[in-house]
Amino acid sequence: MNGKPLSAFPRMTGRLAGAAALLILLAACAPNPAIPPEVGSLPTLAEAAISAATSAATSAATEAPMVIPTKAPTQTPAPSETPVPSLTPTPTHPLMIEVMRQQAYPGSELVFEEVLEPGANYNRYIVSYQSEGNKIYALLTIPFGEPPPTGWPVIIFNHGYIPPEIYRTTERYVAYVDNFARHGYIVLRSDYRGHGFSEGQATGGYGSPDYTIDVLNAVAAIKAYPDADPNRIGMWGHSMGGHITLRAMVVSDDIRAGVIWGGVVVSYPDLLTRWRRGDGPTPTPDPNTPRRRWRDQLTEVYGTPEENPTFWASISPNSYLTDISGPIQLHHGTADDSVPYEFSEILYSEMVAAGQPVELYLWEGDDHNISTSFTPAMQRSIEFFDRYVKGGEP
């Protein structure tokens, strides 16, 4: 299946300390969104077809990019560095990008917990590291052979929403990890806190920065690993993992490039108003858990986006795209009934407006996992990482 390619590669701008450029979109009224389901184990058909479709995918990936109209974001006031004094100053919140930038993410030494069956040309392990006092487990793959002089390039792999109580380190996303690992990358896939055997409480990916903190500590841990190249780190994310990837890339300078599939990548006002769940088999989380209360809690303290746009901009990664650490490639199926493909279109438009390199591939009729077009989508993802991470192109 051919995706519609959109690309924009203007010159990169450097991080601006305290920058807060904001692009928020006109919101349409809709019921409160639900957390989407994530990918199951990839059908063996897609995995088996990877080599057969590589040639076609490579050809498709080199097509001249064609820009098609997307939903134009509406500019709104950016978060102010010096807020206007008021009788009730807005309290800070851990989700605020500026607050996250002020924190330290030291990680720790990777501890090898278990040796797993190797892959085709790489070893597999379960490892652990520290994140805010929690022992976080992760899947780690390391290519066979001697590492390059500077170490192996790395992909930090951010999985999407999976009910924490059924999450297992070695299940799901098997073919995704395998493809990156086969192409000469160390892959580190964290079990966010509260998932599998990881310590801590699973607080969700949107109302708390906890999962992003776990991922940033994973970045620090892999940077300290002797066989990894600390200057060649990319990040891949799916759905909720796409949100984590985007947030991490405006907080940290360590991530050279990001690839996001089916990502929840819009601003918080859009997240509240544009997310309509499809009819897929979505698990229904307990409404009394922290993962379901965050919308009400934030609104009670800070007001609605209409009442307090500055706060909602301050927690949205989309407001800080002029500071993003590297280029982004977006993939989305047009039949995705978990996360609207318009979300990727919106981020694409915002990245272009911010003068940042971005590519968008829309896969006609494909689902949330891009199951039908997995082979060409994966090929384009690998080529993107090869260019900006492995090859080190700025």
N, C-alpha and C positions, 0 to 999 in steps of 0.2 A: 504494500500500500504506500502511495506517495503522500507525504505531508506537504502542506502549503508552507514554503519557507519564507520567513521574514527576517531580515537582518539589518543591523545598524552598527557600524564600527567607527564612530568618531574617536578622536584622540581622547585618552584617559585623563582625568583630572586627579590630583592628589587628595589625600584626606584633609579636610578642613576642620581644625579643632573646634568642637562645639557647633558644627554646621547643623542647620535644621531646616533644609528646604522641604516644603510640604506640597504634596499633590493628592488631594482627596476628591473622590468622584461623587457626582450627583447620585444620591441614594434613592432606590425604589423601595417602597414599603413591602415588607414580607414578614412571614412568621419568623420567630427566633430560629436560627439554624441549628442543625444537629451536627455532632461530630461524625465524620464520614468513616465508612469502613475502609480498610486498606487491603493491599494486595494479598492474595493467597499464594500458595506455591504455583509457580509459573507452569502452564501446561507444557508437557514435554514436547509438543509439536513445535512451539516457538523456539525452545532450546535446541531441538534437533535441527531446525532450519537455519541456524545462525550462519553456518559456513556456506550454505547454498545461496543465501541471499546477500552475502557480503559484497559481491561484485556489483549487483544492482543497487544496493544501498549506497555504495561508494559513489557510483555514478550520480545517483539522485542527490547526494549530499553536496555535489559540486555544481549543481544547477545555479544559474544566476539568481540571486535572491530577488523576490518580488514583494514589494510592500503593498499590503492591502489595507483598506480602512479598518481602524479599530475604534473602540469607544474612547473619545477624547476626554482626558481627565480635566477637571475644573480646578483652577488654582484657588487656594484659600490661604489665609494668613499662616505664615510659618511659626513654629514654636519660638517664642521670644527669649533671647539670652537674658534680658533684664525685664522680668514680668512687671506689669503695671501694679503698683501697690493696691491692695484691696483689704477690706475688713476681714475677709476669711481667705488667706493665702492657700493656693492649691498645694496639698501635701504631696511629697514625692512618693513614687511607687517603684518597686523593683523592676517593673517592666520598662520603665523609661530608658530610652537608648542612652542618654547622657549618664544616667545612674549606672547602667551596666558597663559603660566605658571606664568608669572610675573604679571598678572592682578588679581584683586580681584572680587569675585562673591558672594556678600553679601546676595543676595535675599532680602526677607522681610518677615514680618508676613503674613500668609495666611489670606485673607479676604473671608469669606463665602458670596457669592453673591446671590445664589439661591439654594433652596432645590428641588431636582428632585425625581421622583418616585424611590423607593428603588429597589435593585436587590433581588435575592433569599435569600441571607443571608448577605447583606451589604447595607449601605446607599450610596446615590449618591448626589453629589453637584457640582455646578459650583463655582469655587473659583477664586481668582486673587492674583497676587503678582507683585513685581516690578523687572524690568530688564533694566538697563541702562536708567532709567527714564521713561520707557514704562510700562503701565499697561498691564500685560499679563494674559489672562484668561486660565483656565484649567478645565478639568474634574477630580474630585476627588472621589474615592470610599473608604469607611472605613468599615471594618467588623463589624457586630453586636457584642454586648457583651463587657465585660471588656477586655482591652488590656493586653498582657503579662506584667510582671514586668518591662521589658526594653522597652516596646512599640511594636507596630505591625511592621513586616518587610515590606519593601517598594519596589515597582517596578516603576521606572520612565519609562514611555511609550512614545517612540518617533515615531510618525507617519511618513509615507512616503510622497512623493510629492502629494499634492492635490492642484489644482489651488486655490490660496488664495481667489479669488473673490467668489468662491462657497463653501468654507470651512465652516463647521458648527461644533460646539463643540460636540454635541451629536450624530452626524451622522458618519457612517463608523466605522470599527474596533469594532463593538458592541460585537461580540462573543469573540473576542480576550481579550478585557478588562474584560468581564464577567468571563471568565475562570480563569484568575489570581485573580480576586476579590473573587470568590467563594472559593479559596484555602487559604484564610487567609492572603491576602496581602492588604495593602493600595496601590492603583494604582493612580498615578498622570500623566495625559496626557495633556501636554502643547499645547496651540494654539500658535505656534510661532508668533513673531511680524508680523503684517500685515495680520494675518489669523483670520477669524471670527471678533470678536469685540476687538481683541488685538490691542494695539496701535503700532505705528512704521511702517516702510516700509518693505515689504516682499522682501528681497534681494536674496533669494535662499540659498541652502544648501552647495554649493561648492565654490563659488567665494568670500564668506564672512563668517566670524565666527559667525555672528549674531544669527543664530538659536542655535548653540552650546552654546553660551553665555546665551541665554534664558533658555536652559536646565540646565546649571550649576547653574544658579540662582534659578531654580526650586529645584535642589538638596539642596541648602542652605535653601530654604523656608521650605521644608519638614523636614529637620533636626531640625529646630526650632519648629516644631509642636509637642505639648506635647505627643500625643498618638502614635507618630512614633518613631521607634528605629533608631537613627542616625548612628549606627554602622552596620545596616543590610539593605543596599540599593543595589538593583540590577537594571539593565537597559535593556530594550527590545527595539529593533529598526527594522523597516522594510524599505528596499530599501534606500532612502535618509536618513531615520531615522537610518539605520544601519551605514551609514557614520558618522552621528552625534554621535552615540553611541561609535564607535571606537575612534573618535577624543576626546570625553569627557573622555574616559578611559585612554588616555595617557597624559591628562592635569591634571586630578583630581585623588587623592587617595581615594575618598569617595565611589567609586563604586566597590562593592565586586565581581561582576560577570556580564557578558553581554551575551544576546542571540540575534542573528541577523538572520532575515529571508530575503532572496532575497536581500542581502545587496550590496550597492555600496561601496565596501571595498578594492579597489585596490589603488595603489599609483597614484598621479596625472599624471605622464607620461603614465601609463596604462589607466587612465581615458580618456585621450585625444586621445589615439590611438586604444584602444581595444573595445570601446563601440559602437556597431552597434545596432541600434534600430530595433526591429522586426516589424511585420505588424499589431500589435494590435492597438486598437483605442486610440492612444496617442494624448492628447490635444497638440496643437502646440502653445507654448508660443510666445508672441510678441518679435521679435528679437531685438527690441529697448529698452527692459526693462533691468535693471541690471542683472536679472536672466539669460540673454542670452549673455551678453557682456563680462563676466568675462574672458573667454578664451583669447579673443583678447587683453583685457586690460593687463592681466598678461604677455602675450607674448611680447607685445609692450614694457613693462617696463623692464622685466627680461630676455627676450630672450626665445628661445625654450628649452625644456628639454635637447636636445643635446648640446645647446650652454651654458646652465647654470644649470648643474645637481644639484649643491649644493643648489640653491634656491628651485627647485622643490622638492628636498628631504626634505628641511626644513619645507615645508607646508604639507607634507604627513604623516599622523599618522603611516603609515607602517614603517617609518624610526625609530620609537621610541618604537617598540614592546618590547624591553628589559625592558622598564619602565611601561608596562601596569599594571593597578591596580588589575586585576583579570583574571580568566579563561574566555574563550569565547566558546559558542556553536553556530555553524553555520548550517543553514538549507537553501536548495535551490532546486527548481524544475528544472529538466533537460530540460523541455520544456518552461522555462521562456523566453519569447520573449521581455522582457523589460530590464532585467539586466542579462548578461550571467552568467551561473552557474560556469564558469571558475573563476569568480571573487572570489567566496568563496573557490575554490580549491587553488587559489594563496595565499589568506590570510592564509589558513590552512598551506601551506608549509612554509610561512614566520614565522608563530607562532612556528612551530616545530623547524625551524632553529634558532629562538631566544630563544629556551628553555622554551617556555611558554605552559601552559595547554590549550588544544583546542580539540573540537569535531566537526566533520563535518558529516551531514546527507544529502545525495543527494536523492531526491524523484523522482523516475523514471517517466517521462512523465507528471510531474505536472507543474503547471503554476507559475506565479510570486507571487501569494497569497497563494500557496500551498493549494489550495481549496480542491482537492481530498483527500489529506493525512493530512488534518487539524487536525484530532483527534489524530493520533499518534505523529505528530509533536508538537502539543500543550502539549501532555502528557510528552514528553521528555523535553520540555522547562520547565514545572512546576517542574519536578523531578530535573532538573539542578539547578533551583533557590532554591528548597527545600534543596538541598545539600550544596550549596555554599553561600546562602543568609540566608534563614531561619535557617538552621542548623549551619551556621557559620564555615563550614569546610574551612581551609586555602587552 
